[in-house]
Amino acid sequence: MLKDYILFAQHGWADTNQSMLTLAGQLVGEQGQIVAPCLNYAMTWLRMTPLIDEVDALATATLARQPSLGVRIVGHSMGGLIWLEVLNRHPDWWPRVEFLVLVGSPVGGADLGRILDPLQVGVGIAADLGRDRRPLAARIAAAINTLSIAGDVDGGSDGTIPVESTRVPNGQFVCLGGISHAALRCHPRVVEQIQQFWGGSSLSLPLLPHPLVDQLRQIPGMTDAHQRDFDRATPWHTFADGSSIRLWRSPFGIHHVFLASAAGDCLYAGYVGWLHIGEMWQGLEALRSAVKLSQSR
């Protein structure tokens, strides 16, 4: 039977391809050709570049053998990050990619990676997982139909990845309550959402960048965080539209920064570690001054 498309299904860190094979089988039936490489388990603990090279080589060979088939991509966790890097190497593939689905992928940088490698000097896989790939993902999502799926088991994360770090500007976004990071790999609700997305359903409006959130993320050391401490934060500055920056310092001295809407909802949660406290204050003052200047014009 002739296949309609190629589905690349990529597992992530400290995993094998078994769950992704299950997910892919539930998605494609007899319509798609499944390519779900099993990367070396031990290598997923080291650096990402060799893993990107391996997926790149396999995809290049597969696409060359079947130049007429469309491409669909599903990546779980680090698997989604690997595919962002592969696509970055091959913009000529973009018109051929029908759908890109990132499942529990820390596109904005995994907070655990930032904790283990705060200076981003290259401490194993932590340096790669902690990197902010949101600008890259946004460029890709502007050209390729993209869906990011997050899980939420505690009001702000899937138990491993903060919901905030999975959001991709220009892409659609779905957050599934009660599903953990590991369970996202082949959960029936994930299958359902992907099938609806592939079928043309609009699961959400494309995410648009928020100017204040983008500026907060530019502060050195700022890392997407859980919203759990939002209610503990106190207002630091309120803007003319009623939105406000709220701050909270944990007992360990970690500074948390929140952006609240005029209605009091949390629009963004981030934190800055000890090494970047001075730069945080400089960045917040610069942001406050820039917004005041723009509003006075």
N, C-alpha and C positions, 0 to 999 in steps of 0.2 A: 504493500500500500504506500502510495506516495505521501510524503509528509508535507504539511502546510507551512511549517516554520521550525526553527531550531530554538529550543529552550536551554539556555545556560543557567544552571542552578548551582550556586556556590555556597558552600558552608564557610563558617568563620573560624575564629580562634579556638584552640583546644577542642577540636571537634573532628568528626569524620563526615563522609557524604551520605550516611545511611538515612538520616532524617530528611535531607534535601531530596534524595531519590524518592522517598515516600511522598513528599510534597509535590514534586514534579509529576509523579505518576498520577496523582489525584487531579492535577491541573490539566494535563494534556490528553489523557486517554490515548487514542490512536492517531491523533492529529499531529502531534509534534515529536520531533526527534530530541531526546534528552541528552544533554552533555553535562554531567555532574562530577567533575574531577574530585578525587580524594587527595588532598594535599598531605604532605608528610606531617604527622601530628607533632613531632618534636620541632619541626621547622616553624610551626605556627607560634612557638614561644620565642623565636629569635627576632628576625627582621622581616618586614613585609615585602621588600623588593624582590627577593627570590620567588616568593609566592605569586607576585604580580607577573614576573617573567614567565612562570610556568603556565598560568592561565592565559596570558597573552599568546604564547606559542601554540597552545592547544586551540584557542579560538581562531588564530590566524590560519592554521592548517584546516580547521573545520570549515571556515567560511570560503576558503579557496577551493575546497572540494565541491561545495554546493553553493555556487554564487547566486542562484536564483531564489533561495529561500530567505524569508524574513527572519528577524531575530527578536527573541524575547529574553529578558534577563531577570532573574530573581536572586538576590543575594541576602543572606542572613548575617547580621552583625558585621564582622570584619569582611565577610564575603561581599557585602555591598560596597565597602570601601575599596576592596581589590578591583571591583568592576568599574568604579569611578576612575581609578587610576588607569585601567586598561583603556577605557573610552577616551580618557584625556590623551593617550598616545595615538589614538586612531579616530580623529574627527571625521575621516572619510567613511567610517562605518555608521555614523549617526543617522543618515537618511534610511539606512537599512534596519535600524532598531525600532521595532513597533512599540514596545513597552519596556520600561525599566521599573522594577519594584525593589525597594530597599526595606528589609524587614528587621526592625530593631537595630539599625545601623547607626552608630554614633558619628553622624556626619559632622557635627559641630565639635567633635573631640570627646573621647571618653574621659569622664572625670577621674576614674581610677588610673588611667594612663598619665594624667597630669600630676596626680598625687605621687606616683612612683618615679616620674621623671619631670620634676617641676621646672627645671631649666631647659628641658627639651634638648639635652645633650646627647641623646642616643642610648638610653638604657633599655636595650632589648626591644621587644615588641611594644612596650609602653610608650616609647617615643612616637611610634607610628599610629597607635590607637589614640593618642592624645592630640594629634594634629587636627586643626580646624580645616575641613574640606568643604565648608559650606559655599564659598565663592565658586569653587569648581563645580559642585553639585548644582548650583543655581544656573550656571552657564549651560550645563548639560540638560537640565530640566526645561530650559527655555527652547530647546530644540527637539527633545525626546519626551514623549508622554511618560511622566514619572509619578509614581505613587510611593509614599513612605508610610509604613505601618509601624505603630508603636504599641507596646503593651503597657498596662498600668495596674500594678498590684497594690500600691501604697499611696496613691494620690499624687504621683509625680514621677514614677519610674517603673520599669518592669522587673525591679529587683536588682538589676545590673546597670542598665543604661537609662539616664534621665530622659523623660519624654522630650524635654526642650531640645536636646542635642540631635534628635531624629528628624526635626522639621527641615524641609528643603524649600527655599523660595522658588516660586514658579511651578512647583509640583503640588499634587493633591496630597492630602494627609488624613489618616484615620488612626484613632487611638482606641484600642480594644481593652476595656476594663477586665480585670481578673485574669489576665494571661501573662505569665512570666516570660523572661527572656528565652529560656530554653524551650518552653512550650510553643513559642511563636514559630518555631522551625516547621511544624507541620500541623498546626491546630486547624480544626475544621472551619472556624470563623475566619482564619487567615486565607484559607482556600476560597471561601465564599467571597471575601472582599476582592481578591485578585481576579477571580472569574468575573465578577461584576465590572471591575475596572477594564478588563480585556473586552468585555461585551459592550463597552461604550458608556457605561453609567458614570455620572459625575458624582463621586463620593464626597467631594468638597470643592469649594472654590479654590483656585490656585493660591497658594500662600504668597502674600506680598510682603516684601521687606518693610519693617517698621523703622523709621529713621532713628528714633532714640535707642531702640534695641541694637541696631547696627553700630551706633556710636559707643554704646556700652561695651559691646563685644570687641571693639578696637582697643580698649584699655589693656595694656600689657598684663598678662597673667589671668585675665578674666576667663572663667570657665563656666559653661552652662551647668546649672545646679538643680536640685530638687526644690519644689515649692514648699516643703513641709514647715519651714521656719518663717514663712511670709507673715503670719499673724503676730510674730514676735518683733518684727521690724518696726522702727519708728521713722516718721517722715524726716527727710533731710532737706528736700527742696520740692516745692509744688510749682508746676508750670502754669501758664495762663489758661490752658485748656482743662485744668483740673487734674491732669495726670501728675504723678509724683514719683520721686526716687526715695525709696525707703532702705534703711540700713540696719543690720543686726550683726553683732560680733559674738561668735560662739565662745563657749568656755575655753576652747583651745586657741583662741585668738584669731580665728579665721573670719575675715570680713565678708559678709553676704550682702549683695546688692540686688534690690528688687525694683522693678518698674511697675507701678500700679496705675490702673485706669482711673478716670474721674469717678467711676462707680465703685472703685475699691477692689476691682478684680486684679489678680496678678497677671501681668503681661509678659514679664520676664523674670527669671531667677538666675543669679550667677554668684560666684564667689571668687575671692582673690586670696592667695596664700601669703604667708609671711614675707616672702621675697619681693613681693610687688606692692606692698602697702603704700609706699610713697608714690608710686606711679598711679595707683588707684585714686588717691586724693587729687593728684594733678589732673588726671583724666576727668574726674567728676567736676572739678572747678572749671576746666576748659569747656566741658559740655554745657554747664549752667551758663557760662558767659556767652557761648556761641548761640544758644537758644534765645537768651535775652536780646542779643544783638539782632538776630533775625526777626524777632517780634517787634522791635522798635523801629524797623524800617517801614 
